[in-house]
Every structure is written in structure tokens, then in C-alpha cells.
């Protein structure tokens, strides 16, 4: 039986035939031109996903009243006929690759940023009882993020709310119908009504937000009336054979009195009777809670909405579309089991737009994996356009495109971490002779160690290693590069991707035998340079880790993760000095293995380096695991299994520690690059040697460095 037989089989919604069951999720991209117009940048972005084999591309959050009801910076619009030419150009580009195009019709309601900024009252069922100040949404933001997030609101007056009258509701209904008609005239194949995620229809459907007592409040039927009237109006505008569906919340998490699955089943049935052709299942939650944004629509939970989708599918007779971190093999199984009909992939198709084609070609191992770091969505919060940590061409499809080299050159790449691996891969694809030198005995760099605490990192490291192994690349392990070696190789150019320099900060007591630096932890976990740990670990521990390295067990990170749940050479009481990305991910990892963890951070916030939405998730998990995250800490000193520090109130505090881990001290290191440059060779620097930028920085630097070589 062919792999992914069900996922790759044709599907149908109303009269629209689809080449497979994979849709590109409607996502806000912030790639529109000024004024909401769809231009070349947006077209390139959607066209690449169509070229990659998705059956349906959905333009996400297209404003039906722009600027009225618009929520995002650089949001695309369909509120006037002048927007039709740009949308038609996207439709033509998508159709040229055999895909269909849908437009997601959107009115933000309570989340309409443009209305707030321009002094219009926010359309809603009832004035809300809470604001972003009532949760942890703002508290988790770094100071620079807060400044950027609130900058547009600096000159804004008091936010006003407009509990819509029946006449105002009728006006918005007509706006949706007019927008659907424009989409059809623009050559778009289908429309999706955005009825979820806290936007206009979601707020009416939610008992937590809709406290009306008229015909638009109270019962499920009344709360759905606005939506159902809109569906009927759209159907009248586009006719019976044009596909129309909605995306809505199957559940509201992390809040009392929110939408339940039973509510959603009832609404889905009503919507089918009103004329819908399919149901796109999603979820939302308390918008004041940071964890909502990785629990709701962009869930961090594998197959997070499948149970809800299956329950809704059992209640209706039209197709069900489901998102929610569904891997291709799971999607194929769920379709076969009748739990859903189509799957939407957003983050996966940002990471690899050609995922569908690679599945169809029988090469799923060539799919570049998403690492669920939320770089893409976090950029939207920060009023920037969408990007991807592992695919630097996302959002820059034209600007960063890679082409075959005019002349084959010899390029030496120094460093086998993500930046070096990606540089080598891209250079080989361009036709260059590539020599990749790695000082250690294995590829992957520091990302290998980071993958122990955060498993998705391992996927991109493994993919990079596999791609390098397939390519015509001369890989040299245990090859420490010196200027003399470079001179002997006589390359045309050198790329230095040697990673950060890690130095132990000057902490009183930092030389004690229970204090581990970042390098110590990496050596311990990966079973390398174990003699450097002689004074800090027992002979039994070093022997065990050495045997793991010899047998290859320490190279199998999943084995390490499982074994660490049973045994780790780490004490029960752990203090981590440094609360940025590395420190916080390590804290979560250790706390999940029954360690009592305290994080000491000198800054005002923990989690710097984690993208905002993932930071929401990690901090929430750490809180649930009992991790103490202390900020504005100074004067840290390490005594005899004690750590003393001064807190933000200038009080001296002391806590017990069996193990202290120093998760700070990484800085850029350009010394090798500068030494090679002095020999007269052109040098490009990539990744953490230029300053800590993690995987996203390494992959971006690699794409930019090799583009002109």
C-alpha cells in the first residue's frame, strides 16, 4: 500500500476538486502592502506553497472592512473592488501550480487594532470584563517587546466598545457578503469565514464574552444568529455551487464559561443547515493568558484538536478540516479512520513548502521539519512579517532565492553546527566544491546538546546532517581549523561558523566541584572531554558516560532523554544561574525529572532568546512544574552547597543547592575569522560566532552568506 495513500488522495468540497488533503493554514502574514493591497511579496509567499504541492492555499485574515475591523499591521484587505487585481494575481499564480485558492474573510471585532488606533469603538456583543492587564500576557514580554507592542497605542485615547445593534449587525453581514462576491469575481475558488480566535463571530459565540439578553444572546442558537445570518447572506451572494466554510473554535481553553465541544457541535450543525460546505475546526482561550497562544489555534500539543474534530464530524454530514500539529503519518491515519477529511498545515509549510510534493515522491525524510519554536507567530505579535527559524526564505521568497553558481569555487566551511551545515548544503546545491571541517567527532554543534532538553531541535539537526550526507561534500571530523590549514587548502572563500565562545563568568565559588558550566554540561551529556570533569563527577559516572559514547548511546538523544527520567548525575536541588533560553529550557527539562529548580536571572525578565509565544509556553510549564524564576538578582556567590544572592528588594537570600549550573557567558568569537582574513582570503561569518542568535540566526546567516557566492 503506498505511503500516505489517504492524505494524498483527491478530495472534494462542494464542486471544488482538490488534488490531495493538505491545505496551507490561513495565517496572518503581515506581508501585504501599505493600505491592505496584495502585492508581489504576498504573491511570492503563497505561490511557493502552491508550487510545493498543497491542494489549497488560504489567504489568512483578509479584512472585509479595512481599515474598519482590521487587526494586524500590513493585513491584506478585500473591502473594496480596488483590492481585486492583487488578489486575482495571487489566484492566477496559485492556479498555475495546480492548487486552489481560498480567502479567509475576517473582521477582528474586539481585537481590531486599527479601530483602536483610529478612535473607532470596537464591535462586540457586550463590553468585555477583562483586558490584557488581567493575565500574564504583558508580564512575560521582554521590555523591548513591550515597548514595540505598545508603541502604536501611545497616542491612543481610551478604548471604546460598541455593543452592536441589530442594524449594525446587518451592516457587517452585508460587508461579509460583498467581500465574498469580490473574492469570487477575483477568481478565488472558495471563501472561509473566520469565526474563531476571539474575533467578531467568536465573541458572539462565546458565553464568556456574549452577555446579551436579546435575540443575539443566551442560547447557542441566539449566540450563533449573527454568524448564521452571515453564512446565508454569503450563500445568496455567491450561489449554491461556490464552496463556503468557516473556521471556528471547537473549545475555549484556560477560561471559565468558554465555548465547549458540545456548543461547537451544535453550532456546526446549525452552520451546515445555513448553507456551509465544510467546517474548519480550531480553538481559542483566554486572550489574557500567554499560554492560550500555544494551546489554542497554534497548539503545542500533537494532534491537539483531533478529538474535537472527530466529535464534530460525527454530528454533521459535511467535510471537516483540522489543524493542530498533525504529522503526515497521523493525518493519513485520521483520514482513514474517518475522524477528519482534510488537514491544514501552517508551520510545517512555512518550514518546507514542498512537504506535499516530497510525500508524493516517496521521500518524506527530505522534508525540512518544523521545530515548533513559534518564531513565525511571534513576529506577528511584534508587528513584523512572518518568518521561519529553519527556512530563511519564508517571507523572503524572492529576495533570498538561491541560484546555481556561475563558476564552481572551492569553499571551506568551518564548523559543523546548524549554521555550518546549512551553509555547506546550500553551497553544494549551487554547484560549489565544499570542504566542511568540524573540530569534534560529530556534527550538530551546540544544537546537539540543546536537543536533549528540547527534542524538536534534534529534528532540524538530523535533517541537516542527512542533507549534507546526501550532497557531494567533503566532511572532515576532528579537524580543527587553523590559518595554516586554510592556506594549505587554498579555497576561494571561507565561511566561519564556529559558534559562540563560552567562558565561565567570575562568580565567587564558581570553581566548586558541584558547579557546572555550559561546556561541562555539554561534555557530560554527550560523553566527550570527560577528563575535564574529573573533579566534578564520580569515576562511575564518567565511565558510564564514556561507555555511552563508545556504544553510540550518547549520540542517540532519545535514549538520553528516556534514561534521564531514571538517572542523571545531577543533584535533587538545582540552581541555574542565567534565565535566558538555555537556562529556562534546562530548568523545564530538569523539573520534569523531579528536580527542585531555582533560576536566578539578573535581568527583569526570564526567557530572552525564546520567541515570545514559545516563551509564554515554557514559562507556564515551568510554573506548573514548580520552578522558581527569580529576576533582578545580583551579587551571586556560591558557598558549601549554598547559593547566596541579593534580590530585587536588596535583601540577601540563601538557598541550598546540590548542583549549580551556570547557563550564561556565551559571546561571539570572530578570532578565527579575523586570522583567516589576514591571510587574504574572503571570509563570511555565520551563526553564533557573530553573537548568540540560536538556530534562526544561524540559518538566516547561512542563506545570506552563500547567496552571492
C-alpha positions in Angstrom: 0.0 0.0 0.0 1.5 3.4 -0.9 2.5 5.6 2.0 0.2 8.5 2.8 -2.5 7.0 0.5 -5.4 8.7 2.2 -3.6 12.0 2.8 -2.6 12.3 -0.8 -5.9 11.1 -2.3 -8.1 13.7 -4.0 -10.9 15.4 -2.1 -13.9 17.5 -2.8 -15.8 20.4 -1.1 -19.0 21.3 -2.9 -18.0 21.5 -6.6 -14.3 22.0 -5.9 -12.0 19.1 -6.6 -8.7 19.1 -4.6 -5.6 17.2 -5.6 -4.9 16.0 -2.0 -6.0 16.5 1.5 -3.3 19.0 2.6 -4.2 22.7 3.0 -2.0 25.6 3.8 -3.4 27.0 7.0 -4.8 30.6 6.9 -2.2 32.6 8.9 -1.8 36.3 9.3 1.5 37.1 7.5 1.8 40.9 7.6 3.1 40.7 4.0 0.5 43.0 2.4 1.5 46.3 1.0 0.6 49.6 2.6 -3.2 50.1 2.6 -4.0 46.4 2.6 -3.1 45.7 -1.0 -1.9 42.3 -2.1 1.4 42.7 -3.9 4.4 40.8 -5.2 5.7 39.8 -1.8 2.4 38.2 -0.7 2.1 36.6 -4.1 5.5 35.0 -3.9 4.7 33.7 -0.4 1.5 32.0 -1.4 2.8 30.8 -4.8 5.7 28.9 -3.2 3.3 26.9 -1.1 1.2 26.1 -4.2 4.4 25.1 -6.1 5.2 22.8 -3.2 2.1 20.7 -3.8 -0.6 21.8 -1.3 -4.1 21.3 -2.6 -5.5 24.5 -1.2 -3.9 27.8 -0.2 -5.9 30.1 2.1 -5.1 33.7 2.3 -5.4 34.3 6.1 -7.3 37.1 7.9 -8.4 39.1 4.8 -10.2 42.2 6.1 -13.7 42.7 4.9 -14.0 46.3 6.1 -10.4 47.5 6.0 -9.4 49.6 7.8 -12.5 49.1 9.9 -12.3 45.8 11.8 -8.7 45.2 10.8 -6.4 43.7 13.4 -2.8 43.4 12.1 -0.1 45.6 10.7 0.1 45.0 6.9 -3.1 42.9 6.8 -4.5 42.2 3.4 -7.9 43.5 2.5 -10.9 42.8 0.3 -13.1 45.6 1.5 -13.3 47.4 -1.9 -13.1 46.5 -5.6 -9.7 48.1 -5.8 -8.2 45.1 -4.0 -9.4 42.6 -6.6 -6.5 42.9 -9.1 -3.9 42.0 -6.4 -6.0 39.0 -5.2 -6.6 37.9 -8.8 -2.8 37.9 -9.4 -2.4 35.6 -6.4 -5.2 33.3 -7.7 -3.6 33.1 -11.1 -0.2 32.3 -9.6 -1.7 29.6 -7.3 -3.7 28.1 -10.2 -0.6 27.9 -12.3 0.7 25.2 -10.0 -2.5 23.2 -9.8 -3.7 24.4 -6.4 -6.9 26.1 -5.4 -7.1 29.5 -3.6 -9.5 30.4 -0.7 -9.8 33.7 1.0 -10.5 33.8 4.8 -13.0 36.6 5.4 -12.1 38.5 8.6 -13.5 41.1 11.0 -11.5 41.4 14.2 -14.2 42.8 16.5 -12.6 43.2 20.0 -9.1 42.7 18.5 -9.4 45.3 15.8 -6.1 47.2 16.3 -6.9 49.7 13.5 -10.2 50.7 15.2 -8.4 51.3 18.5 -5.8 53.4 16.9 -8.2 55.4 14.8 -10.7 56.1 17.6 -13.5 53.8 16.4 -15.3 51.8 19.1 -14.7 48.1 19.0 -17.5 46.0 17.6 -18.6 43.4 20.2 -21.6 41.6 21.7 -21.0 43.1 25.1 -18.2 45.3 26.6 -15.5 42.9 27.9 -14.9 42.4 31.6 -11.1 41.9 31.3 -8.1 43.3 29.5 -4.6 42.1 28.7 -3.6 43.5 32.1 -5.6 40.8 33.8 -3.3 37.9 32.8 0.4 37.2 32.2 0.4 38.3 28.6 2.3 41.5 29.2 4.4 40.2 32.2 6.2 37.6 30.0 7.2 40.1 27.4 10.7 41.5 27.4 11.0 45.2 28.0 11.9 45.9 24.4 8.9 43.8 23.2 6.6 45.7 25.5 7.9 49.0 24.0 7.3 47.7 20.5 3.9 46.2 21.2 2.5 49.3 22.9 4.2 51.9 20.7 1.2 52.2 18.3 -1.1 52.8 21.3 0.9 55.6 22.8 -1.2 58.4 21.3 -4.5 56.4 21.5 -7.3 57.6 23.8 -9.5 55.4 25.9 -10.7 52.3 24.1 -14.4 52.4 23.5 -16.8 49.5 22.9 -19.8 49.2 20.7 -22.3 46.5 21.7 -23.7 46.1 18.2 -27.4 46.9 17.5 -29.4 44.7 15.1 -28.9 47.4 12.3 -25.1 47.4 12.9 -25.1 43.6 12.7 -27.0 43.7 9.4 -24.4 46.1 8.0 -21.5 43.8 8.9 -23.4 40.8 7.5 -23.6 42.7 4.2 -19.9 43.6 4.3 -19.1 39.8 4.5 -21.4 39.1 1.6 -19.9 41.8 -0.5 -16.4 40.6 0.3 -17.3 37.0 -0.7 -18.7 38.3 -4.0 -15.4 40.2 -4.6 -13.4 37.0 -3.9 -15.5 35.1 -6.5 -15.0 37.9 -9.1 -11.3 37.8 -8.4 -11.0 34.2 -9.4 -10.8 32.8 -5.9 -12.1 29.3 -5.6 -13.7 29.4 -2.1 -14.2 31.6 0.9 -13.7 30.7 4.6 -15.5 32.8 7.3 -13.2 33.4 10.2 -15.5 32.7 13.2 -12.8 31.9 15.8 -9.9 33.1 17.8 -11.6 36.0 19.6 -12.7 37.8 16.5 -16.2 39.1 15.8 -18.1 35.9 15.5 -16.1 34.1 18.2 -17.0 36.8 20.7 -20.7 36.4 19.9 -20.5 32.6 20.1 -18.6 32.6 23.4 -20.7 32.6 26.6 -17.8 34.3 28.3 -17.9 37.3 26.1 -21.6 37.4 25.0 -23.8 38.5 27.9 -26.6 39.8 25.7 -30.3 39.1 26.6 -31.8 39.9 23.2 -32.0 37.6 20.1 -28.2 37.5 19.8 -27.5 36.2 23.3 -28.4 33.5 25.7 -28.9 30.2 23.9 -26.5 28.6 21.5 -29.0 29.3 18.7 -29.1 33.0 19.6 -25.4 33.4 20.0 -24.9 31.8 16.6 -27.6 34.0 14.9 -25.1 36.7 13.7 -22.9 34.0 12.1 -25.8 32.1 10.6 -27.2 35.2 9.0 -23.8 36.0 7.6 -23.5 32.4 6.1 -26.9 32.8 4.5 -26.0 36.2 3.0 -22.7 34.9 1.6 -24.5 31.9 0.1 -27.0 34.2 -1.6 -24.2 36.3 -2.9 -22.0 33.5 -4.4 -24.7 31.0 -5.4 -25.2 27.3 -4.4 -22.1 25.8 -6.2 -19.4 28.0 -4.7 -17.6 26.5 -1.7 -18.1 28.3 1.6 -17.0 27.1 5.0 -16.0 28.5 8.4 -13.1 28.2 10.8 -14.4 28.3 14.4 -13.5 27.5 17.9 -14.3 23.9 18.9 -13.3 24.8 22.5 -12.1 27.8 24.6 -9.2 26.7 26.9 -7.9 28.3 30.1 -11.1 30.1 30.9 -14.4 29.7 32.7 -17.7 29.8 30.8 -16.0 29.5 27.4 -17.1 27.5 24.4 -17.4 23.8 24.9 -17.2 20.9 22.4 -20.9 20.5 22.9 -21.5 24.1 22.0 -19.3 23.7 18.9 -21.2 20.6 17.8 -24.5 22.5 17.9 -23.0 25.5 16.1 -21.5 23.3 13.4 -24.9 21.6 12.8 -26.6 25.0 12.6 -24.0 26.3 10.2 -24.4 23.2 7.9 -28.1 23.9 7.8 -27.5 27.5 7.0 -25.5 26.5 3.9 -21.9 25.7 4.7 -20.0 23.1 2.7 -17.3 22.3 5.3 -16.2 23.0 8.9 -12.6 24.0 9.8 -12.1 23.1 13.5 -9.8 25.3 15.6 -9.7 26.5 19.2 -9.1 29.6 21.3 -8.8 30.5 25.0 -8.3 33.4 27.4 -6.5 36.0 25.4 -5.0 37.5 28.6 -3.1 34.3 29.2 0.1 33.8 27.2 -0.3 30.0 27.2 -3.5 30.5 25.1 -1.4 31.2 22.0 0.2 27.8 22.1 -2.9 25.9 23.5 -5.5 27.4 21.1 -5.1 27.7 17.3 -1.3 27.2 17.1 -1.3 24.4 19.6 1.9 22.9 21.0 0.1 19.6 21.6 0.5 17.0 19.0 -2.9 16.2 17.4 -4.4 18.8 19.8 -7.8 19.2 18.1 -8.4 15.8 16.5 -10.7 14.6 19.3 -12.8 17.7 18.9 -12.8 17.4 15.1 -13.9 13.8 15.3 -16.8 14.7 17.7 -17.9 17.5 15.4 -17.7 15.2 12.3 -19.9 12.7 14.0 -22.6 15.4 14.4 -22.6 16.7 10.8 -22.6 15.4 7.2 -20.1 17.9 5.6 -16.3 17.6 5.5 -14.2 18.5 8.5 -10.9 20.3 8.2 -8.5 20.0 11.1 -5.2 21.7 12.1 -3.2 21.2 15.3 0.4 19.9 15.0 -0.6 16.9 13.0 2.3 14.9 11.5 1.7 13.5 8.0 1.6 9.9 9.2 -1.0 10.8 11.8 -3.1 12.8 9.3 -3.2 9.8 6.9 -4.4 7.6 9.7 -7.1 10.0 11.0 -8.5 10.4 7.4 -8.6 6.6 7.1 -10.4 6.3 10.4 -13.0 8.9 9.4 -12.0 11.4 12.1 -11.4 14.2 9.7 -11.3 14.8 5.9 -8.6 17.4 5.3 -5.7 18.6 7.4 -4.3 22.2 7.4 -0.5 22.7 7.9 0.7 26.2 8.7 4.1 26.0 10.5 5.1 22.8 8.6 4.6 24.5 5.2 6.5 27.6 6.4 9.4 25.3 7.2 9.1 23.3 4.0 6.6 24.5 1.4 7.4 21.4 -0.7 6.3 18.9 2.0 3.3 17.6 -0.1 5.5 17.0 -3.2 8.1 15.2 -1.1 5.5 12.9 0.4 4.1 12.2 -3.1 7.7 11.5 -4.3 8.2 8.9 -1.5 10.9 11.0 0.2 9.3 12.1 3.5 12.8 12.0 5.0 13.7 15.0 2.8 11.0 17.2 4.5 12.6 20.0 6.4 11.0 19.8 9.9 9.3 22.5 11.9 10.8 22.8 15.3 7.7 24.5 16.8 9.7 27.4 18.1 6.9 29.9 17.3 9.3 32.3 15.5 6.6 32.7 12.8 3.7 33.7 15.0 5.8 35.7 17.5 6.8 38.0 14.6 3.1 38.9 14.1 2.8 39.9 17.7 5.8 42.2 17.2 4.2 43.9 14.1 6.8 42.3 11.7 6.1 40.0 8.8 6.2 36.2 9.1 9.5 34.4 9.0 10.6 30.8 9.9 13.5 29.9 12.1 14.5 26.9 9.9 13.6 28.2 6.5 15.1 31.7 6.0 13.4 32.0 2.6 9.9 32.2 4.2 8.7 35.8 3.7 11.7 36.4 1.5 10.9 34.0 -1.3 12.3 36.3 -4.0 15.0 38.3 -2.0 16.8 35.2 -0.7 16.3 32.8 -3.5 19.3 30.6 -4.2 20.5 30.1 -7.8 23.2 27.9 -9.4 26.7 29.4 -9.3 28.1 30.9 -12.4 31.6 29.4 -11.6 32.4 26.5 -9.4 34.5 27.5 -6.4 36.2 25.7 -3.6 34.7 26.8 -0.3 35.8 25.8 3.2 33.1 25.8 5.8 34.4 25.9 9.4 32.1 24.4 12.0 29.5 21.6 11.8 26.7 23.2 13.8 23.4 24.3 12.1 25.0 27.4 10.5 27.8 25.4 9.0 25.7 22.5 7.9 23.2 24.8 6.2 26.0 26.8 4.5 27.6 23.6 3.2 24.2 22.3 2.0 23.3 25.4 0.1 26.8 25.8 -1.4 26.8 22.2 -2.6 23.4 22.7 -4.2 24.7 25.7 -6.0 27.5 23.6 -7.5 30.5 24.5 -5.4 33.2 22.2 -4.1 32.6 22.2 -0.4 35.0 21.1 2.4 33.3 21.1 5.8 35.6 21.0 8.8 34.3 20.1 12.3 36.7 20.2 15.3 34.8 17.5 17.3 33.9 13.9 16.4 30.3 14.6 15.5 28.2 17.1 13.6 25.5 19.2 15.1 27.4 21.6 17.3 25.8 23.0 20.5 22.3 22.3 19.0 23.0 18.6 19.7 23.2 19.4 23.4 20.2 21.7 23.2 18.2 18.9 21.6 18.4 16.9 24.8 16.3 19.5 26.6 14.1 20.4 23.6 13.6 17.4 21.3 12.3 19.3 18.2 15.8 20.8 17.8 17.1 17.3 17.1 14.8 17.1 14.0 16.5 20.0 12.2 19.9 18.8 13.2 19.2 15.3 11.9 17.7 16.8 8.7 20.8 19.0 8.1 23.1 16.1 8.7 21.2 13.8 6.3 21.1 16.5 3.6 24.9 17.0 4.0 25.4 13.3 3.8 23.4 13.1 0.5 25.4 16.0 -1.1 28.8 16.0 -2.6 30.5 17.5 0.4 33.9 16.6 1.8 33.2 16.3 5.6 36.2 16.2 7.9 35.6 15.5 11.5 38.2 16.0 14.3 39.6 18.7 12.0 40.4 21.8 14.0 40.9 24.6 11.5 43.9 26.9 11.7 45.1 29.6 9.4 47.8 27.2 8.3 45.3 24.6 7.3 43.3 27.1 5.3 46.5 28.2 3.5 47.1 24.6 2.6 43.6 24.1 1.2 43.8 27.2 -1.0 40.0 27.9 -1.0 38.3 30.6 -3.0 36.3 31.6 0.1 35.9 30.6 3.7 32.7 30.5 5.8 33.3 30.6 9.6 30.5 29.1 11.6 32.4 28.1 14.7 29.7 29.0 17.2 29.9 31.1 20.4 32.7 31.3 22.9 31.7 30.1 26.3 33.5 31.5 29.3 32.7 30.9 32.9 31.6 34.2 34.5 33.6 35.3 37.5 31.3 34.1 40.2 32.7 33.7 43.7 32.7 29.9 44.4 32.4 29.1 40.7 35.2 26.6 41.0 33.5 24.3 43.5 33.1 20.7 42.5 29.3 20.8 42.2 29.3 23.8 39.9 28.9 23.1 36.1 29.5 25.5 33.3 27.7 25.2 29.9 30.7 23.4 28.5 30.7 21.0 31.5 27.1 20.1 30.9 27.6 19.5 27.2 30.7 17.3 27.8 28.8 15.3 30.4 25.7 14.8 28.4 27.4 14.0 25.1 30.2 11.9 26.8 33.1 14.0 25.4 36.2 15.5 27.1 35.1 13.7 30.3 38.6 14.0 31.9 37.8 17.7 32.3 35.1 16.7 34.7 37.3 14.5 36.9 36.8 16.7 40.0 33.1 17.2 39.5 31.8 13.7 38.8 32.5 10.2 40.1 34.5 7.6 38.3 31.4 5.6 37.9 29.6 8.5 36.2 32.4 9.2 33.8 32.8 5.5 33.0 29.0 5.2 32.3 29.1 8.3 30.0 32.3 7.1 28.3 30.7 3.7 27.6 27.6 5.6 26.3 29.9 7.5 23.9 31.7 4.3 22.8 28.5 2.4 22.2 26.9 5.4 20.5 24.2 5.7 23.2 25.1 9.4 23.9 24.6 10.1 20.2 21.1 8.8 20.4 19.4 11.7 22.1 16.1 10.0 22.5 17.9 7.3 24.5 19.4 10.0 26.7 16.0 11.7 27.2 14.4 8.4 28.3 17.4 7.4 30.5 17.4 10.8 32.2 14.0 10.1 33.6 15.5 7.2 35.6 19.0 8.5 36.3 21.0 11.7 35.9 24.3 12.7 37.6 22.6 15.9 38.8 21.5 16.6 42.4 18.0 16.9 43.5 18.3 20.6 44.4 19.4 22.6 41.3 20.2 26.3 41.0 20.6 27.6 37.4 22.4 30.9 37.1 21.1 32.6 34.0 17.5 32.6 32.9 17.7 33.1 29.1 16.8 30.5 26.5 19.3 27.8 27.6 18.7 28.3 31.3 14.9 28.2 31.0 14.8 25.1 28.7 17.2 23.3 31.0 15.0 24.3 34.1 11.9 22.8 32.4 13.8 19.6 31.5 15.2 19.1 35.0 12.0 20.0 36.8 10.1 17.4 34.7 12.6 14.9 36.1 11.8 15.6 39.7 14.5 18.2 40.4 13.7 21.2 42.5 14.9 24.0 40.3 15.6 27.7 41.0 16.5 30.0 38.2 18.5 33.2 39.1 18.4 35.9 36.4 20.0 39.4 36.6 17.6 40.9 34.1 14.0 42.0 34.6 12.5 39.0 32.6 13.4 35.4 32.1 13.4 33.7 28.7 15.3 36.1 26.5 16.2 34.2 23.3 12.9 32.2 23.3 10.4 33.6 20.8 7.5 35.3 22.5 4.8 32.6 22.0 7.2 29.8 23.0 8.3 31.8 26.0 4.7 32.0 27.1 4.5 28.2 26.9 7.9 27.5 28.6 7.3 29.9 31.5 3.8 28.5 32.0 5.2 24.9 32.1 8.0 26.0 34.5 5.4 27.5 36.8 3.3 24.3 36.7 6.5 22.3 37.5 7.3 24.4 40.5 10.3 26.2 39.1 11.2 29.4 41.0 12.2 32.0 38.5 13.8 35.0 40.3 14.7 38.1 38.4 16.8 41.2 39.1 19.2 39.1 41.1 22.7 40.4 41.8 25.8 39.6 43.9 25.6 35.8 43.4 28.1 33.8 45.5 28.4 30.0 45.8 29.2 28.5 49.2 29.3 25.0 50.5 26.2 23.7 48.7 24.6 27.1 49.2 23.9 29.9 46.8 23.7 33.4 48.2 22.3 36.3 46.2 20.7 39.8 46.5 17.1 40.0 45.4 15.3 42.9 43.8 14.5 44.4 47.2 18.2 44.4 48.1 17.7 41.6 50.6 20.4 38.9 50.9 18.9 35.5 50.4 20.4 32.0 50.6 19.2 28.7 49.0 20.5 25.2 49.2 21.9 23.5 46.1 23.2 20.1 45.4 24.1 21.2 41.8 24.7 24.6 40.4 24.6 25.1 36.6 25.9 28.4 35.1 23.9 28.9 31.9 25.4 32.2 30.8 28.7 33.5 29.5 28.3 32.8 25.7 29.6 35.5 23.4 30.5 35.8 19.8 34.1 34.9 18.7 35.5 36.3 15.5 39.1 35.5 16.2 39.5 32.7 13.7 37.6 34.6 11.0 39.9 37.6 11.6 43.0 35.4 11.4 41.9 33.9 8.1 41.1 37.3 6.7 44.6 38.5 7.5 45.8 35.8 5.1 43.9 37.5 2.3 41.0 35.0 2.0 37.4 36.3 1.7 35.6 35.3 4.8 31.9 35.3 5.7 30.7 34.7 9.3 27.6 32.7 10.2 25.8 31.9 13.4 26.7 32.4 17.0 30.3 33.4 16.3 28.8 36.8 15.4 26.8 36.9 18.6 24.3 34.4 20.0 21.3 34.1 17.6 20.4 30.5 18.1 19.0 28.3 15.2 17.1 31.1 13.5 20.1 33.4 13.4 22.4 30.6 12.1 20.0 29.5 9.3 19.4 33.2 8.2 23.1 34.0 8.3 23.8 30.9 6.1 21.3 31.9 3.5 22.6 35.4 3.3 26.3 34.4 3.3 26.1 32.0 0.4 23.6 33.9 -1.8 26.3 35.8 -3.7 28.9 33.1 -3.7 
